[in-house]
Amino acid sequence: MKFTSRKDFLFTSLLLGVIVLFVGLIFSLIYQGKDWFWASLLVFAVIFLLLWIYFDTSYLLTKEHLIYKSGPIRGKINIADIREVEANKTLYVGIKPALARKGLIIKYNQYDEIYLSPNTNESFIKKLLELNVGIKIS
């Protein structure tokens, strides 16, 4: 089952702010008559990366794996290795293919953890528990 990432106001406003700032920078360089080609190439690459992450963040639960992707960040976790899920928390360091706060911290293997923000935490947890009833929810 596929889940898209929830997009909160903070991330969306930061994304729009960065895009407006970068486009303004390019117009400023053009107005000043400076060489703007290489700067604009770099700026548009950053904007492309941000938009790719924004529109392509999702999670897929199969019978054996939790597959996540967020732009160029991709990976999969064996559902049998998941030992705990913390709901409505925010992880500030580590792997975070997410676009919102108050998501899920998924702990797997011995010390690994990842932060996800599906549209609804409850339905994601429900589906995850259908696949592995041994997961501790906190």
C-alpha positions as CSV (number, residue, x, y, z in Angstrom):
1,M,0.0,0.0,0.0
2,K,1.4,3.4,-1.0
3,F,1.4,6.4,1.4
4,T,2.3,10.0,0.4
5,S,4.0,12.3,2.8
6,R,2.1,14.9,4.7
7,K,3.3,18.4,3.8
8,D,3.0,21.0,6.6
9,F,2.9,24.7,6.4
10,L,6.5,25.2,7.7
11,F,8.2,23.1,5.0
12,T,6.0,24.5,2.2
13,S,6.7,28.1,3.3
14,L,10.4,27.5,3.6
15,L,10.5,25.9,0.1
16,L,8.6,28.8,-1.5
17,G,10.8,31.3,0.4
18,V,14.0,29.7,-0.9
19,I,12.7,29.6,-4.5
20,V,11.7,33.3,-4.3
21,L,15.1,34.2,-2.8
22,F,17.0,32.4,-5.5
23,V,15.0,33.7,-8.4
24,G,15.4,37.2,-6.9
25,L,19.1,36.6,-6.8
26,I,19.2,35.7,-10.5
27,F,17.2,38.8,-11.5
28,S,19.5,40.9,-9.3
29,L,22.6,39.6,-11.1
30,I,20.9,40.2,-14.5
31,Y,20.0,43.7,-13.5
32,Q,23.6,44.5,-12.4
33,G,24.9,43.2,-15.7
34,K,27.0,40.5,-14.1
35,D,27.7,37.0,-15.5
36,W,24.6,35.2,-14.4
37,F,24.7,32.0,-16.4
38,W,26.7,29.7,-14.0
39,A,24.9,31.1,-11.0
40,S,21.5,30.5,-12.6
41,L,22.5,27.0,-13.5
42,L,23.4,26.2,-9.9
43,V,20.2,28.0,-8.6
44,F,17.9,26.1,-10.9
45,A,19.6,22.8,-10.0
46,V,18.9,23.5,-6.3
47,I,15.3,24.5,-7.1
48,F,14.8,21.3,-9.1
49,L,16.2,19.2,-6.2
50,L,13.8,20.9,-3.7
51,L,10.8,20.5,-6.0
52,W,11.8,16.8,-6.7
53,I,11.8,16.2,-2.9
54,Y,8.6,18.0,-2.4
55,F,6.6,16.2,-5.1
56,D,8.2,12.7,-4.9
57,T,8.2,11.8,-1.2
58,S,6.2,8.6,-0.5
59,Y,6.3,5.3,1.3
60,L,5.3,1.9,0.1
61,L,4.5,-1.0,2.4
62,T,4.8,-4.4,0.8
63,K,4.6,-7.8,2.5
64,E,8.3,-7.8,3.3
65,H,9.6,-4.2,3.0
66,L,9.0,-0.6,3.9
67,I,10.2,1.3,0.8
68,Y,10.8,5.0,1.2
69,K,11.7,7.7,-1.4
70,S,12.2,11.4,-1.1
71,G,13.8,12.8,-4.3
72,P,17.3,11.2,-4.5
73,I,17.0,9.6,-1.0
74,R,15.7,6.1,-1.4
75,G,15.9,2.9,0.6
76,K,14.0,-0.1,2.0
77,I,13.7,-1.7,5.4
78,N,12.7,-5.2,6.2
79,I,9.4,-5.1,8.0
80,A,10.6,-8.1,10.2
81,D,13.4,-5.9,11.4
82,I,11.2,-3.1,12.7
83,R,11.0,-3.3,16.5
84,E,9.3,-0.1,17.6
85,V,7.3,2.9,16.2
86,E,7.0,6.2,18.1
87,A,4.0,8.2,16.9
88,N,3.5,11.9,16.8
89,K,7.2,12.7,17.4
90,T,9.8,14.6,15.4
91,L,13.3,13.5,14.8
92,Y,15.8,16.3,14.3
93,V,18.9,14.3,13.2
94,G,19.3,11.3,11.0
95,I,17.5,10.0,7.9
96,K,14.3,12.0,7.4
97,P,12.5,11.4,4.1
98,A,9.6,13.5,5.4
99,L,7.9,16.8,4.8
100,A,6.1,17.5,8.1
101,R,6.5,17.4,11.8
102,K,4.8,15.1,14.3
103,G,5.3,12.0,12.2
104,L,6.7,8.5,13.0
105,I,10.1,7.5,14.3
106,I,10.6,3.9,13.2
107,K,13.3,2.0,15.0
108,Y,14.7,-1.1,13.3
109,N,17.7,-3.4,13.6
110,Q,19.8,-2.8,16.7
111,Y,20.3,1.0,16.7
112,D,18.9,2.3,13.4
113,E,16.0,4.7,13.1
114,I,14.2,6.7,10.4
115,Y,11.7,9.5,10.5
116,L,8.6,9.4,8.2
117,S,5.5,11.6,7.9
118,P,2.7,9.7,6.2
119,N,-0.6,11.5,5.5
120,T,-2.2,9.7,8.4
121,N,0.0,8.2,11.1
122,E,-2.9,5.9,12.3
123,S,-3.5,4.2,9.0
124,F,0.2,3.7,8.4
125,I,0.6,2.1,11.8
126,K,-2.5,-0.1,11.3
127,K,-1.1,-1.4,8.0
128,L,2.3,-1.9,9.5
129,L,0.8,-3.9,12.4
130,E,-1.0,-6.1,9.9
131,L,2.3,-7.0,8.4
132,N,4.2,-7.4,11.7
133,V,2.2,-7.8,14.9
134,G,5.4,-7.8,17.1
135,I,6.0,-4.1,16.6
136,K,5.9,-2.0,19.8
137,I,3.9,1.2,19.5
138,S,4.7,4.1,21.8
